[in-house]
């Protein structure tokens, strides 16, 4: 029988929790992120069906908090409405390079793969407890619509999503703001995604506000998000290398949660040769891999707005692991980073991380060129984030004999202006979203202050 998993904070000062409590808590009371106390091994046999594989891979993380039959049913329901029968199919690009298509969910982005599950898990646990929460989240574009899609209309959950005004694509904004559900509120914040993320963390750090409104998280600060993303690394590797041989991954990322899931998959036993992180001009992660320093700069708008981030929240989990799980040292380092915008990471931690990851960057001109090249040579349309990934993957892969899998994180139709600029083609939205721009929007605007967010929560 699987032993119940417990979760501890990366800052070392919050109590350990069971999975269900970590799910509802999101951010630890000491400001840290919850991580599993131990990392289980992958099951010896991975089922071919995606939902069955997800159930088998994730079960050790949830054991002790939910009945096996109920968890299996929730997982199956989460992936029943994806547009492709494989849920996360793999597409060959040639030269032993593959795309892992994570855009088959209801909002056309990789966030659906985790949030369809997380929404159902939250609803199940709240129903079991007879409780209610307010999910407070920040989005750089895709998390918000995926969370709203997963949580709209649920009786035990209110949803308040902050997005940076004018810094998401029109499709991304419309996918959030045209949902007319009484439990959903969209807030356009005057600032960047980092500002929105800071406001969420500040709200969670205000114990009175947190308790009064029963705040819960669906950002990737919530461990359940990372847990669900581990699965598609494993299933993709099995498709490309059925013999279990090594594969490499390239992940376009800003907040690092998606890349971190690949690291956990490797720790669970997946044969991973390279983990490559691809950044746009907001290259805080690539700069760290090059210099060993965390340096925050001003966020610069780009063609790949979901990566316009200078504070990668999930990097804290990797720092904690590389420190030997020294929560106090991690807290001191990150407190210094947030106060000064700069932190020198200890050499031993940096060496540990560099042994696992490498990073590259691509500016907007390079992104347009990559999108045009993929269209001209393969007839393939990819969104700007995925294009950053495919180019960096080719630049940094060490061996053509090891399959390279780049994660395709968003449907090209979510960024039609960039696609038209690069290729001359304006991809249409899928039929079920064809009337998106005819629907009225529902949102409010807010200043970049915790007081403004507190007032919004009180008004709810």
Order of alpha helices (4+ residues) and beta strands (2+ residues): beta-beta-alpha-beta-alpha-alpha-beta-beta-alpha-beta-alpha-beta-alpha-beta-alpha-alpha-beta-alpha-beta-alpha-beta-alpha-beta-alpha-alpha-beta-alpha-beta-alpha-alpha-beta-alpha-beta-alpha
